[in-house]
Amino acid sequence: MFSKGRLIFVVFFIVVFIIGMIYAYRKDLRSIRQQYSGVHWVFLVLLIFLLILYMMVKCRRSFF
């Protein structure tokens, strides 16, 4: 399956990758807040729209 060297490499790679992603996220945090400030409203509208579609399908199945 996996040798001891491969497992050490995988663990090392995952740790370094996570540290790199945290560093990049913290570096870009200010620009992320400015560019995506209204994204929660888009998510809420999409969620409501999908809920309405779900309810329409459920009502259609119960009446026909």
mmCIF file of the N, C-alpha and C atoms, coordinates in Angstrom:
data_MODEL
# 
_entry.id   MODEL 
# 
loop_
_atom_site.group_PDB 
_atom_site.id 
_atom_site.type_symbol 
_atom_site.label_atom_id 
_atom_site.label_alt_id 
_atom_site.label_comp_id 
_atom_site.label_asym_id 
_atom_site.label_entity_id 
_atom_site.label_seq_id 
_atom_site.pdbx_PDB_ins_code 
_atom_site.Cartn_x 
_atom_site.Cartn_y 
_atom_site.Cartn_z 
_atom_site.occupancy 
_atom_site.B_iso_or_equiv 
_atom_site.pdbx_formal_charge 
_atom_site.auth_seq_id 
_atom_site.auth_comp_id 
_atom_site.auth_asym_id 
_atom_site.auth_atom_id 
_atom_site.pdbx_PDB_model_num 
ATOM 1   N N  . MET A 1 1  ? 0.837   -1.175 0.000  1.00 0.00 ? 1  MET A N  1 
ATOM 2   C CA . MET A 1 1  ? 0.000   0.000  0.000  1.00 0.00 ? 1  MET A CA 1 
ATOM 3   C C  . MET A 1 1  ? 0.888   1.247  0.000  1.00 0.00 ? 1  MET A C  1 
ATOM 4   N N  . PHE A 1 2  ? 1.034   1.915  1.127  1.00 0.00 ? 2  PHE A N  1 
ATOM 5   C CA . PHE A 1 2  ? 1.907   3.080  1.218  1.00 0.00 ? 2  PHE A CA 1 
ATOM 6   C C  . PHE A 1 2  ? 3.118   2.726  2.065  1.00 0.00 ? 2  PHE A C  1 
ATOM 7   N N  . SER A 1 3  ? 4.267   3.175  1.603  1.00 0.00 ? 3  SER A N  1 
ATOM 8   C CA . SER A 1 3  ? 5.466   2.968  2.416  1.00 0.00 ? 3  SER A CA 1 
ATOM 9   C C  . SER A 1 3  ? 5.550   4.076  3.471  1.00 0.00 ? 3  SER A C  1 
ATOM 10  N N  . LYS A 1 4  ? 6.463   3.898  4.400  1.00 0.00 ? 4  LYS A N  1 
ATOM 11  C CA . LYS A 1 4  ? 6.612   4.888  5.471  1.00 0.00 ? 4  LYS A CA 1 
ATOM 12  C C  . LYS A 1 4  ? 7.050   6.238  4.916  1.00 0.00 ? 4  LYS A C  1 
ATOM 13  N N  . GLY A 1 5  ? 7.888   6.226  3.904  1.00 0.00 ? 5  GLY A N  1 
ATOM 14  C CA . GLY A 1 5  ? 8.350   7.473  3.287  1.00 0.00 ? 5  GLY A CA 1 
ATOM 15  C C  . GLY A 1 5  ? 7.223   8.224  2.601  1.00 0.00 ? 5  GLY A C  1 
ATOM 16  N N  . ARG A 1 6  ? 6.335   7.507  1.933  1.00 0.00 ? 6  ARG A N  1 
ATOM 17  C CA . ARG A 1 6  ? 5.192   8.152  1.277  1.00 0.00 ? 6  ARG A CA 1 
ATOM 18  C C  . ARG A 1 6  ? 4.250   8.779  2.297  1.00 0.00 ? 6  ARG A C  1 
ATOM 19  N N  . LEU A 1 7  ? 4.005   8.081  3.393  1.00 0.00 ? 7  LEU A N  1 
ATOM 20  C CA . LEU A 1 7  ? 3.128   8.626  4.430  1.00 0.00 ? 7  LEU A CA 1 
ATOM 21  C C  . LEU A 1 7  ? 3.728   9.892  5.041  1.00 0.00 ? 7  LEU A C  1 
ATOM 22  N N  . ILE A 1 8  ? 5.026   9.893  5.271  1.00 0.00 ? 8  ILE A N  1 
ATOM 23  C CA . ILE A 1 8  ? 5.695   11.089 5.802  1.00 0.00 ? 8  ILE A CA 1 
ATOM 24  C C  . ILE A 1 8  ? 5.565   12.232 4.800  1.00 0.00 ? 8  ILE A C  1 
ATOM 25  N N  . PHE A 1 9  ? 5.761   11.949 3.513  1.00 0.00 ? 9  PHE A N  1 
ATOM 26  C CA . PHE A 1 9  ? 5.627   12.977 2.490  1.00 0.00 ? 9  PHE A CA 1 
ATOM 27  C C  . PHE A 1 9  ? 4.210   13.530 2.449  1.00 0.00 ? 9  PHE A C  1 
ATOM 28  N N  . VAL A 1 10 ? 3.197   12.665 2.525  1.00 0.00 ? 10 VAL A N  1 
ATOM 29  C CA . VAL A 1 10 ? 1.806   13.111 2.478  1.00 0.00 ? 10 VAL A CA 1 
ATOM 30  C C  . VAL A 1 10 ? 1.493   14.013 3.668  1.00 0.00 ? 10 VAL A C  1 
ATOM 31  N N  . VAL A 1 11 ? 1.899   13.612 4.849  1.00 0.00 ? 11 VAL A N  1 
ATOM 32  C CA . VAL A 1 11 ? 1.651   14.429 6.042  1.00 0.00 ? 11 VAL A CA 1 
ATOM 33  C C  . VAL A 1 11 ? 2.373   15.768 5.913  1.00 0.00 ? 11 VAL A C  1 
ATOM 34  N N  . PHE A 1 12 ? 3.624   15.757 5.493  1.00 0.00 ? 12 PHE A N  1 
ATOM 35  C CA . PHE A 1 12 ? 4.390   16.990 5.311  1.00 0.00 ? 12 PHE A CA 1 
ATOM 36  C C  . PHE A 1 12 ? 3.733   17.885 4.272  1.00 0.00 ? 12 PHE A C  1 
ATOM 37  N N  . PHE A 1 13 ? 3.302   17.308 3.160  1.00 0.00 ? 13 PHE A N  1 
ATOM 38  C CA . PHE A 1 13 ? 2.668   18.085 2.092  1.00 0.00 ? 13 PHE A CA 1 
ATOM 39  C C  . PHE A 1 13 ? 1.382   18.725 2.581  1.00 0.00 ? 13 PHE A C  1 
ATOM 40  N N  . ILE A 1 14 ? 0.539   17.971 3.295  1.00 0.00 ? 14 ILE A N  1 
ATOM 41  C CA . ILE A 1 14 ? -0.733  18.505 3.787  1.00 0.00 ? 14 ILE A CA 1 
ATOM 42  C C  . ILE A 1 14 ? -0.494  19.653 4.764  1.00 0.00 ? 14 ILE A C  1 
ATOM 43  N N  . VAL A 1 15 ? 0.459   19.489 5.668  1.00 0.00 ? 15 VAL A N  1 
ATOM 44  C CA . VAL A 1 15 ? 0.751   20.548 6.646  1.00 0.00 ? 15 VAL A CA 1 
ATOM 45  C C  . VAL A 1 15 ? 1.242   21.809 5.944  1.00 0.00 ? 15 VAL A C  1 
ATOM 46  N N  . VAL A 1 16 ? 2.176   21.675 5.017  1.00 0.00 ? 16 VAL A N  1 
ATOM 47  C CA . VAL A 1 16 ? 2.717   22.836 4.303  1.00 0.00 ? 16 VAL A CA 1 
ATOM 48  C C  . VAL A 1 16 ? 1.631   23.476 3.437  1.00 0.00 ? 16 VAL A C  1 
ATOM 49  N N  . PHE A 1 17 ? 0.790   22.682 2.807  1.00 0.00 ? 17 PHE A N  1 
ATOM 50  C CA . PHE A 1 17 ? -0.282  23.212 1.972  1.00 0.00 ? 17 PHE A CA 1 
ATOM 51  C C  . PHE A 1 17 ? -1.271  24.019 2.812  1.00 0.00 ? 17 PHE A C  1 
ATOM 52  N N  . ILE A 1 18 ? -1.664  23.498 3.969  1.00 0.00 ? 18 ILE A N  1 
ATOM 53  C CA . ILE A 1 18 ? -2.611  24.208 4.838  1.00 0.00 ? 18 ILE A CA 1 
ATOM 54  C C  . ILE A 1 18 ? -1.999  25.510 5.345  1.00 0.00 ? 18 ILE A C  1 
ATOM 55  N N  . ILE A 1 19 ? -0.736  25.483 5.726  1.00 0.00 ? 19 ILE A N  1 
ATOM 56  C CA . ILE A 1 19 ? -0.069  26.703 6.183  1.00 0.00 ? 19 ILE A CA 1 
ATOM 57  C C  . ILE A 1 19 ? -0.012  27.726 5.046  1.00 0.00 ? 19 ILE A C  1 
ATOM 58  N N  . GLY A 1 20 ? 0.287   27.278 3.845  1.00 0.00 ? 20 GLY A N  1 
ATOM 59  C CA . GLY A 1 20 ? 0.314   28.184 2.690  1.00 0.00 ? 20 GLY A CA 1 
ATOM 60  C C  . GLY A 1 20 ? -1.052  28.780 2.378  1.00 0.00 ? 20 GLY A C  1 
ATOM 61  N N  . MET A 1 21 ? -2.100  27.980 2.495  1.00 0.00 ? 21 MET A N  1 
ATOM 62  C CA . MET A 1 21 ? -3.448  28.492 2.237  1.00 0.00 ? 21 MET A CA 1 
ATOM 63  C C  . MET A 1 21 ? -3.862  29.512 3.295  1.00 0.00 ? 21 MET A C  1 
ATOM 64  N N  . ILE A 1 22 ? -3.529  29.268 4.554  1.00 0.00 ? 22 ILE A N  1 
ATOM 65  C CA . ILE A 1 22 ? -3.842  30.229 5.626  1.00 0.00 ? 22 ILE A CA 1 
ATOM 66  C C  . ILE A 1 22 ? -3.090  31.533 5.397  1.00 0.00 ? 22 ILE A C  1 
ATOM 67  N N  . TYR A 1 23 ? -1.828  31.443 5.015  1.00 0.00 ? 23 TYR A N  1 
ATOM 68  C CA . TYR A 1 23 ? -1.029  32.640 4.745  1.00 0.00 ? 23 TYR A CA 1 
ATOM 69  C C  . TYR A 1 23 ? -1.622  33.436 3.581  1.00 0.00 ? 23 TYR A C  1 
ATOM 70  N N  . ALA A 1 24 ? -1.997  32.761 2.504  1.00 0.00 ? 24 ALA A N  1 
ATOM 71  C CA . ALA A 1 24 ? -2.560  33.452 1.344  1.00 0.00 ? 24 ALA A CA 1 
ATOM 72  C C  . ALA A 1 24 ? -3.912  34.075 1.677  1.00 0.00 ? 24 ALA A C  1 
ATOM 73  N N  . TYR A 1 25 ? -4.718  33.384 2.472  1.00 0.00 ? 25 TYR A N  1 
ATOM 74  C CA . TYR A 1 25 ? -6.030  33.922 2.843  1.00 0.00 ? 25 TYR A CA 1 
ATOM 75  C C  . TYR A 1 25 ? -5.873  35.173 3.707  1.00 0.00 ? 25 TYR A C  1 
ATOM 76  N N  . ARG A 1 26 ? -4.993  35.117 4.684  1.00 0.00 ? 26 ARG A N  1 
ATOM 77  C CA . ARG A 1 26 ? -4.793  36.288 5.544  1.00 0.00 ? 26 ARG A CA 1 
ATOM 78  C C  . ARG A 1 26 ? -4.220  37.465 4.766  1.00 0.00 ? 26 ARG A C  1 
ATOM 79  N N  . LYS A 1 27 ? -3.388  37.190 3.775  1.00 0.00 ? 27 LYS A N  1 
ATOM 80  C CA . LYS A 1 27 ? -2.805  38.242 2.958  1.00 0.00 ? 27 LYS A CA 1 
ATOM 81  C C  . LYS A 1 27 ? -3.872  38.929 2.111  1.00 0.00 ? 27 LYS A C  1 
ATOM 82  N N  . ASP A 1 28 ? -4.854  38.187 1.617  1.00 0.00 ? 28 ASP A N  1 
ATOM 83  C CA . ASP A 1 28 ? -5.885  38.727 0.742  1.00 0.00 ? 28 ASP A CA 1 
ATOM 84  C C  . ASP A 1 28 ? -7.179  39.084 1.477  1.00 0.00 ? 28 ASP A C  1 
ATOM 85  N N  . LEU A 1 29 ? -7.206  39.018 2.783  1.00 0.00 ? 29 LEU A N  1 
ATOM 86  C CA . LEU A 1 29 ? -8.445  39.194 3.542  1.00 0.00 ? 29 LEU A CA 1 
ATOM 87  C C  . LEU A 1 29 ? -9.075  40.564 3.324  1.00 0.00 ? 29 LEU A C  1 
ATOM 88  N N  . ARG A 1 30 ? -8.284  41.621 3.273  1.00 0.00 ? 30 ARG A N  1 
ATOM 89  C CA . ARG A 1 30 ? -8.822  42.969 3.091  1.00 0.00 ? 30 ARG A CA 1 
ATOM 90  C C  . ARG A 1 30 ? -9.503  43.113 1.730  1.00 0.00 ? 30 ARG A C  1 
ATOM 91  N N  . SER A 1 31 ? -8.874  42.615 0.677  1.00 0.00 ? 31 SER A N  1 
ATOM 92  C CA . SER A 1 31 ? -9.479  42.731 -0.650 1.00 0.00 ? 31 SER A CA 1 
ATOM 93  C C  . SER A 1 31 ? -10.688 41.806 -0.797 1.00 0.00 ? 31 SER A C  1 
ATOM 94  N N  . ILE A 1 32 ? -10.682 40.679 -0.098 1.00 0.00 ? 32 ILE A N  1 
ATOM 95  C CA . ILE A 1 32 ? -11.831 39.771 -0.140 1.00 0.00 ? 32 ILE A CA 1 
ATOM 96  C C  . ILE A 1 32 ? -13.044 40.451 0.480  1.00 0.00 ? 32 ILE A C  1 
ATOM 97  N N  . ARG A 1 33 ? -12.867 41.148 1.589  1.00 0.00 ? 33 ARG A N  1 
ATOM 98  C CA . ARG A 1 33 ? -13.979 41.836 2.246  1.00 0.00 ? 33 ARG A CA 1 
ATOM 99  C C  . ARG A 1 33 ? -14.544 42.939 1.374  1.00 0.00 ? 33 ARG A C  1 
ATOM 100 N N  . GLN A 1 34 ? -13.715 43.636 0.613  1.00 0.00 ? 34 GLN A N  1 
ATOM 101 C CA . GLN A 1 34 ? -14.182 44.715 -0.245 1.00 0.00 ? 34 GLN A CA 1 
ATOM 102 C C  . GLN A 1 34 ? -14.902 44.169 -1.477 1.00 0.00 ? 34 GLN A C  1 
ATOM 103 N N  . GLN A 1 35 ? -14.379 43.147 -2.102 1.00 0.00 ? 35 GLN A N  1 
ATOM 104 C CA . GLN A 1 35 ? -14.919 42.653 -3.349 1.00 0.00 ? 35 GLN A CA 1 
ATOM 105 C C  . GLN A 1 35 ? -16.172 41.822 -3.165 1.00 0.00 ? 35 GLN A C  1 
ATOM 106 N N  . TYR A 1 36 ? -16.301 41.119 -2.056 1.00 0.00 ? 36 TYR A N  1 
ATOM 107 C CA . TYR A 1 36 ? -17.419 40.212 -1.846 1.00 0.00 ? 36 TYR A CA 1 
ATOM 108 C C  . TYR A 1 36 ? -18.288 40.644 -0.658 1.00 0.00 ? 36 TYR A C  1 
ATOM 109 N N  . SER A 1 37 ? -18.512 41.958 -0.537 1.00 0.00 ? 37 SER A N  1 
ATOM 110 C CA . SER A 1 37 ? -19.234 42.457 0.628  1.00 0.00 ? 37 SER A CA 1 
ATOM 111 C C  . SER A 1 37 ? -20.718 42.108 0.597  1.00 0.00 ? 37 SER A C  1 
ATOM 112 N N  . GLY A 1 38 ? -21.352 41.996 -0.573 1.00 0.00 ? 38 GLY A N  1 
ATOM 113 C CA . GLY A 1 38 ? -22.783 41.734 -0.641 1.00 0.00 ? 38 GLY A CA 1 
ATOM 114 C C  . GLY A 1 38 ? -23.134 40.303 -1.015 1.00 0.00 ? 38 GLY A C  1 
ATOM 115 N N  . VAL A 1 39 ? -22.202 39.412 -0.900 1.00 0.00 ? 39 VAL A N  1 
ATOM 116 C CA . VAL A 1 39 ? -22.413 38.041 -1.355 1.00 0.00 ? 39 VAL A CA 1 
ATOM 117 C C  . VAL A 1 39 ? -23.441 37.295 -0.506 1.00 0.00 ? 39 VAL A C  1 
ATOM 118 N N  . HIS A 1 40 ? -23.605 37.660 0.749  1.00 0.00 ? 40 HIS A N  1 
ATOM 119 C CA . HIS A 1 40 ? -24.567 36.951 1.594  1.00 0.00 ? 40 HIS A CA 1 
ATOM 120 C C  . HIS A 1 40 ? -26.000 37.196 1.123  1.00 0.00 ? 40 HIS A C  1 
ATOM 121 N N  . TRP A 1 41 ? -26.263 38.368 0.522  1.00 0.00 ? 41 TRP A N  1 
ATOM 122 C CA . TRP A 1 41 ? -27.612 38.636 -0.011 1.00 0.00 ? 41 TRP A CA 1 
ATOM 123 C C  . TRP A 1 41 ? -27.895 37.771 -1.227 1.00 0.00 ? 41 TRP A C  1 
ATOM 124 N N  . VAL A 1 42 ? -26.901 37.581 -2.064 1.00 0.00 ? 42 VAL A N  1 
ATOM 125 C CA . VAL A 1 42 ? -27.060 36.722 -3.237 1.00 0.00 ? 42 VAL A CA 1 
ATOM 126 C C  . VAL A 1 42 ? -27.331 35.290 -2.800 1.00 0.00 ? 42 VAL A C  1 
ATOM 127 N N  . PHE A 1 43 ? -26.621 34.818 -1.796 1.00 0.00 ? 43 PHE A N  1 
ATOM 128 C CA . PHE A 1 43 ? -26.830 33.476 -1.270 1.00 0.00 ? 43 PHE A CA 1 
ATOM 129 C C  . PHE A 1 43 ? -28.230 33.330 -0.698 1.00 0.00 ? 43 PHE A C  1 
ATOM 130 N N  . LEU A 1 44 ? -28.694 34.338 0.027  1.00 0.00 ? 44 LEU A N  1 
ATOM 131 C CA . LEU A 1 44 ? -30.033 34.292 0.620  1.00 0.00 ? 44 LEU A CA 1 
ATOM 132 C C  . LEU A 1 44 ? -31.117 34.255 -0.461 1.00 0.00 ? 44 LEU A C  1 
ATOM 133 N N  . VAL A 1 45 ? -30.980 35.074 -1.492 1.00 0.00 ? 45 VAL A N  1 
ATOM 134 C CA . VAL A 1 45 ? -31.956 35.080 -2.581 1.00 0.00 ? 45 VAL A CA 1 
ATOM 135 C C  . VAL A 1 45 ? -31.953 33.746 -3.310 1.00 0.00 ? 45 VAL A C  1 
ATOM 136 N N  . LEU A 1 46 ? -30.792 33.185 -3.561 1.00 0.00 ? 46 LEU A N  1 
ATOM 137 C CA . LEU A 1 46 ? -30.697 31.886 -4.219 1.00 0.00 ? 46 LEU A CA 1 
ATOM 138 C C  . LEU A 1 46 ? -31.339 30.792 -3.375 1.00 0.00 ? 46 LEU A C  1 
ATOM 139 N N  . LEU A 1 47 ? -31.123 30.824 -2.081 1.00 0.00 ? 47 LEU A N  1 
ATOM 140 C CA . LEU A 1 47 ? -31.718 29.849 -1.174 1.00 0.00 ? 47 LEU A CA 1 
ATOM 141 C C  . LEU A 1 47 ? -33.242 29.950 -1.167 1.00 0.00 ? 47 LEU A C  1 
ATOM 142 N N  . ILE A 1 48 ? -33.759 31.167 -1.137 1.00 0.00 ? 48 ILE A N  1 
ATOM 143 C CA . ILE A 1 48 ? -35.216 31.367 -1.180 1.00 0.00 ? 48 ILE A CA 1 
ATOM 144 C C  . ILE A 1 48 ? -35.783 30.887 -2.501 1.00 0.00 ? 48 ILE A C  1 
ATOM 145 N N  . PHE A 1 49 ? -35.103 31.177 -3.602 1.00 0.00 ? 49 PHE A N  1 
ATOM 146 C CA . PHE A 1 49 ? -35.549 30.733 -4.916 1.00 0.00 ? 49 PHE A CA 1 
ATOM 147 C C  . PHE A 1 49 ? -35.604 29.211 -5.000 1.00 0.00 ? 49 PHE A C  1 
ATOM 148 N N  . LEU A 1 50 ? -34.575 28.542 -4.506 1.00 0.00 ? 50 LEU A N  1 
ATOM 149 C CA . LEU A 1 50 ? -34.562 27.079 -4.524 1.00 0.00 ? 50 LEU A CA 1 
ATOM 150 C C  . LEU A 1 50 ? -35.643 26.504 -3.618 1.00 0.00 ? 50 LEU A C  1 
ATOM 151 N N  . LEU A 1 51 ? -35.907 27.156 -2.501 1.00 0.00 ? 51 LEU A N  1 
ATOM 152 C CA . LEU A 1 51 ? -36.975 26.721 -1.606 1.00 0.00 ? 51 LEU A CA 1 
ATOM 153 C C  . LEU A 1 51 ? -38.346 26.856 -2.287 1.00 0.00 ? 51 LEU A C  1 
ATOM 154 N N  . ILE A 1 52 ? -38.549 27.937 -3.020 1.00 0.00 ? 52 ILE A N  1 
ATOM 155 C CA . ILE A 1 52 ? -39.810 28.122 -3.753 1.00 0.00 ? 52 ILE A CA 1 
ATOM 156 C C  . ILE A 1 52 ? -39.967 27.039 -4.822 1.00 0.00 ? 52 ILE A C  1 
ATOM 157 N N  . LEU A 1 53 ? -38.909 26.749 -5.546 1.00 0.00 ? 53 LEU A N  1 
ATOM 158 C CA . LEU A 1 53 ? -38.977 25.694 -6.561 1.00 0.00 ? 53 LEU A CA 1 
ATOM 159 C C  . LEU A 1 53 ? -39.284 24.342 -5.924 1.00 0.00 ? 53 LEU A C  1 
ATOM 160 N N  . TYR A 1 54 ? -38.667 24.063 -4.790 1.00 0.00 ? 54 TYR A N  1 
ATOM 161 C CA . TYR A 1 54 ? -38.917 22.809 -4.078 1.00 0.00 ? 54 TYR A CA 1 
ATOM 162 C C  . TYR A 1 54 ? -40.378 22.719 -3.649 1.00 0.00 ? 54 TYR A C  1 
ATOM 163 N N  . MET A 1 55 ? -40.909 23.793 -3.121 1.00 0.00 ? 55 MET A N  1 
ATOM 164 C CA . MET A 1 55 ? -42.312 23.796 -2.678 1.00 0.00 ? 55 MET A CA 1 
ATOM 165 C C  . MET A 1 55 ? -43.262 23.635 -3.869 1.00 0.00 ? 55 MET A C  1 
ATOM 166 N N  . MET A 1 56 ? -42.920 24.228 -5.015 1.00 0.00 ? 56 MET A N  1 
ATOM 167 C CA . MET A 1 56 ? -43.761 24.070 -6.206 1.00 0.00 ? 56 MET A CA 1 
ATOM 168 C C  . MET A 1 56 ? -43.800 22.610 -6.649 1.00 0.00 ? 56 MET A C  1 
ATOM 169 N N  . VAL A 1 57 ? -42.675 21.955 -6.629 1.00 0.00 ? 57 VAL A N  1 
ATOM 170 C CA . VAL A 1 57 ? -42.627 20.550 -7.027 1.00 0.00 ? 57 VAL A CA 1 
ATOM 171 C C  . VAL A 1 57 ? -43.407 19.690 -6.042 1.00 0.00 ? 57 VAL A C  1 
ATOM 172 N N  . LYS A 1 58 ? -43.259 19.943 -4.758 1.00 0.00 ? 58 LYS A N  1 
ATOM 173 C CA . LYS A 1 58 ? -43.984 19.178 -3.742 1.00 0.00 ? 58 LYS A CA 1 
ATOM 174 C C  . LYS A 1 58 ? -45.497 19.388 -3.881 1.00 0.00 ? 58 LYS A C  1 
ATOM 175 N N  . CYS A 1 59 ? -45.940 20.605 -4.118 1.00 0.00 ? 59 CYS A N  1 
ATOM 176 C CA . CYS A 1 59 ? -47.370 20.873 -4.281 1.00 0.00 ? 59 CYS A CA 1 
ATOM 177 C C  . CYS A 1 59 ? -47.899 20.226 -5.562 1.00 0.00 ? 59 CYS A C  1 
ATOM 178 N N  . ARG A 1 60 ? -47.124 20.268 -6.613 1.00 0.00 ? 60 ARG A N  1 
ATOM 179 C CA . ARG A 1 60 ? -47.560 19.660 -7.885 1.00 0.00 ? 60 ARG A CA 1 
ATOM 180 C C  . ARG A 1 60 ? -47.736 18.150 -7.736 1.00 0.00 ? 60 ARG A C  1 
ATOM 181 N N  . ARG A 1 61 ? -46.825 17.509 -7.017 1.00 0.00 ? 61 ARG A N  1 
ATOM 182 C CA . ARG A 1 61 ? -46.906 16.052 -6.833 1.00 0.00 ? 61 ARG A CA 1 
ATOM 183 C C  . ARG A 1 61 ? -48.080 15.675 -5.947 1.00 0.00 ? 61 ARG A C  1 
ATOM 184 N N  . SER A 1 62 ? -48.430 16.521 -5.002 1.00 0.00 ? 62 SER A N  1 
ATOM 185 C CA . SER A 1 62 ? -49.520 16.157 -4.096 1.00 0.00 ? 62 SER A CA 1 
ATOM 186 C C  . SER A 1 62 ? -50.883 16.376 -4.735 1.00 0.00 ? 62 SER A C  1 
ATOM 187 N N  . PHE A 1 63 ? -51.000 17.287 -5.719 1.00 0.00 ? 63 PHE A N  1 
ATOM 188 C CA . PHE A 1 63 ? -52.299 17.566 -6.340 1.00 0.00 ? 63 PHE A CA 1 
ATOM 189 C C  . PHE A 1 63 ? -52.564 16.694 -7.557 1.00 0.00 ? 63 PHE A C  1 
ATOM 190 N N  . PHE A 1 64 ? -51.520 16.163 -8.187 1.00 0.00 ? 64 PHE A N  1 
ATOM 191 C CA . PHE A 1 64 ? -51.726 15.372 -9.409 1.00 0.00 ? 64 PHE A CA 1 
ATOM 192 C C  . PHE A 1 64 ? -51.403 13.931 -9.215 1.00 0.00 ? 64 PHE A C  1 
# 
